[in-house]
Amino acid sequence: MEGLSTFQLAWAALIFTAGFAIRNLAGFGAILIPALALFLPLTLVVPVVTLIAVLSSIGIAVRHRDRIAWRDLRPLLPWSLVGVAVGLYLFDRLGDDTLVTALGVFVAGFGLWSLFKGDRPSTGPRLPRWLVVPPLATFAAIVGTTFGGLAGPVYGVYLEWLKLDKHAFRASMSAVLVVLGSLRGLGYLSLGHFDRGTLTLAALALPCALLGLGIGARMHAQATPSGFRRIVAILLVVSGGALLLR
C-alpha cells in the first residue's frame, strides 16, 4: 500500500492477527490499538480498527440477539452520542503525536489498573442507574472515538454492574460495540478519514482478524482467560510506556 513500508504492512498483519486472537480469548482486544500505533500513524489505524471491530462484532450480536439486554442498553445511547461528538472533535483537532502520547498514558494507566483489580468483583454500595450511566457512557464513547477502541472495558463495568450472565454479557457487549463503532465510523467518514489507503489497509486487516479469531477460539480451550488477561494487562503497561518513548 502506498505510503506504508513492507515492515509496517507486516507489522499490521501480525498485530491484527494477534490482537483479535487476544480479543477472542481474553474478552477484550485493548492491546490492538497501542501495538499498531507503535509503527503506524494513529489517524490511519483508528478508522481501520473501527471498521474491522464492527464487522467482527456484528456476527456475535446477530447470532445471539435474543440474549441482548436492550432495555438496559438504551439509556447508554444519548450519553454515548455526546461522547462520540467530543471524541471526534479531539481526534480531528489533536495532532498524531499528541494523540499517541495521550494513548500511551491511558493505556499504561489502564494496564496498571487491570493488574491491581485482577478478577476481584466490584464491592461497595450499588449506585442508582441514573448516577452510573451518564459519566460512564460519555467517558467510554470519548475514549473509544478518540483512540479508536478501548471503550469495551469501560462499558464492561456497566454490564458487570447489571449482573448479566456470561451469554447475555457477550451479546450485549457486541451490540454496544456495533452501535458505538457505527457512530464513530460515520463520524470518521464525515471528517474524511476513510480514503483509499484506509480501505486498502482494512482489506489486509480483515483476513488477519478472522485468522486471529480462529486462533483465539482454539486457544480458549487450553488457556485460562483470567490468567491471559493478566498477561494482556502487562502488555498494555509495556506498550503504553513504549508509546510514550516513541
N, C-alpha and C positions, 0 to 999 in steps of 0.2 A: 504494500500500500504506500502511495506517495506520501513522503513526509516522515515515515517511520522506518527505522533501520531493521535489518534482519534480526538483530538481537532483541529489539523492542517487540517485534511480532512474535518471536519465540517465547519471550517472557510473558506476553499477554496470553498465548496459548497455554503455557504451563500454569499460570495463576488462575485462569478461568476454570481449568480442569480441577486443580487442587481446591480452589475456593468453593466450587459447587459440591465437591465431594465432602468438604468440611460442613457445608450448609446442610447437606442431607444427613450427616452423621451427628453433628453437634447441635443442630436445631437453628443455627444462625451462621451466616457467612460473613461476619464482620471483618474478617481478615482480607477479603477480596479488594476493597477499595484502597486501603493503605498500601497493600503489596503492589498493586498496579501503579499507584501514584509514585512509587519509588523511581520508575524509569519512563513513565508515560505522562503527558500533560493531564492534569486533573479535569480540565474543561473538556477533554476528549473522552476520558474514562467515564465520567458521571452519566452522560446520556446513554452510552452503550450499556453500562451495568443496569441502568433503569429499564431499558428495553428488554434485556435478557431476563432480568428478575421478574418482570411482569409476565413474560411468556412462560417462564418455568413455574410460576405460581398459579396460572390460570387452570392448568390441568388438575391440580390438587383441589382448588376451590370448586371447580365444576363437578369433579368426581365425588366430592364429599359435601355438596351444597346443602344437603339435608341436616348436616351437623353444625352449620354456621349459626352463631348466636346473633342473628341480625338485630334483634331488639336491643341487645346490649352494645352493638357496634354503631347504631345510628347516632347516638349522642356525640361520637367522635368526629363526625363529618364536618359540622360548621367550624369547629376549632382547628381541624386539620386543614381546612381551606385557608384559614388565617395564617397558619404556619407555612403552608406552601407559598403563599404570596410573599411572606417575609423572606423565606429561603431563596426564592427566585430573585428577589432584589439583591440579597447578599451574593448569590452566585454570579449574577451579572455584573455587579459593581466592584467586587473584590478581585484583585489580580491573582494569577495562579500561585505565585509564591506565598501570598497571604493566606489563600485557601489551604495550601499544603501545610503551612505552619499551624493553622487552626485545627486542621485534621489531625496532625501529629499530637497536639496537646490533648484533644478529645479522645483519640484512640488509646493513647498511653494511659490516660486517666480512667477510661472505661475498662481497660485491661486490668489495672490495679484494683478497681472496684470489684470486678468479676472474681479475681483471685481471693479477695477478702471475703466476699459474700459466699463463694462456693455454692453448695447445694442447700444451704440453710434456708428454711422457709421464712418468709417475712413475718415479723412479730409486731406487737403493738396494737392499738385500737384500730378498728376498721372504720376508715373515714367515709363520710357520705359521698355518693357518686358525684353530686354537683360540685364538690370540692376537689375531687380527684381528676375528673375528665378535662376541664379547660386547660390547666397548665401542662398536663401530661400529653394530651393530643397536640397542642400547639408546639410544644418543645420537640416532640417526635417528628412532626412534619417539617419544622425548621431544620433539624439535623439531617433528616432524610433528603430534603431538597437541596440543601447547601452542599452536602458531601456525597449525594447520590446513593445513600444507603445508611446503615447503622440505626435505622428507625425501629427495626424489628424488636431488638431487646427492650426498647422503651415501651412500645406497645405491649410487649410481653408482660411487663409489670402490671398493666391493667387487666390483661387476660388471666394472669395468676390471681389477681385480686377478685376476679369473678368466680374463682374456684371451678373452672371448666375441667371436664375430663380430658385426657390427652388427645382423643379424637376430635372433640369439639375445639380444643385449643389449636390444633394444627390446621383445621379447616378455617377457623375464624382468623387466624394469623394470615393464612394465604389470601383470604378475602380482603383483609386490611391492606396487605401489600399490593394486591392488584389495583385496588381503588386509589391508594396513595401514589403508586407508581404511574398509573394512567394520568392522574392530575399533574404530577411532576413532568411526565413526558410531554403533555400538551404545552406546559409552560416552557420547557426547553425548546420545543418546536417553534413556539411563538417568538422566542428570542434568537432563533436562527442557529441553534446548536446541533440540529440534525442535518448534516450535509453529506456529500458523497463519501468522504473519509470516515465519518461516523458509522454510516451504514455498512461500509466495507469491513470495518473492524468488527461490527456486530455479526456479519456473516461468518467471520473467522471464529468469533466467540461462541456462537450458538452450538455448533457440534462439540466444541470443547466442554461447554457447560453440560450438555446431555451426557457426554462421557463421564464427567465428574459426578453427576447424579447417580449414574450406574455404579461407579466405583464406591460411592458413599453407601449405596444400598447394600452392596456386598460386604463392606466393612462393618456395617451396623450389627451384623450377627456375631462378629468376632471381637468387638471392642466395646468398652463401657462408655456411653455417651457423656456421663458426668466427668469421667477421667479425661476424656478427649476435650471437653470444654475447658478444663484447666490448662491443657496444652495450648488451646486457642488463645486463652487469656494471656499466657506468657508470650505468645507470638504477637499479640496486639501491643503489649508493652514494648517489645523489641522493635516492631515495625514503626510504632509511634515515635520512638526515640530516633530511629533511622531517618524518618521524615524530617524531624527537627534538625538533624545534622546534614541533610541532603545538600 
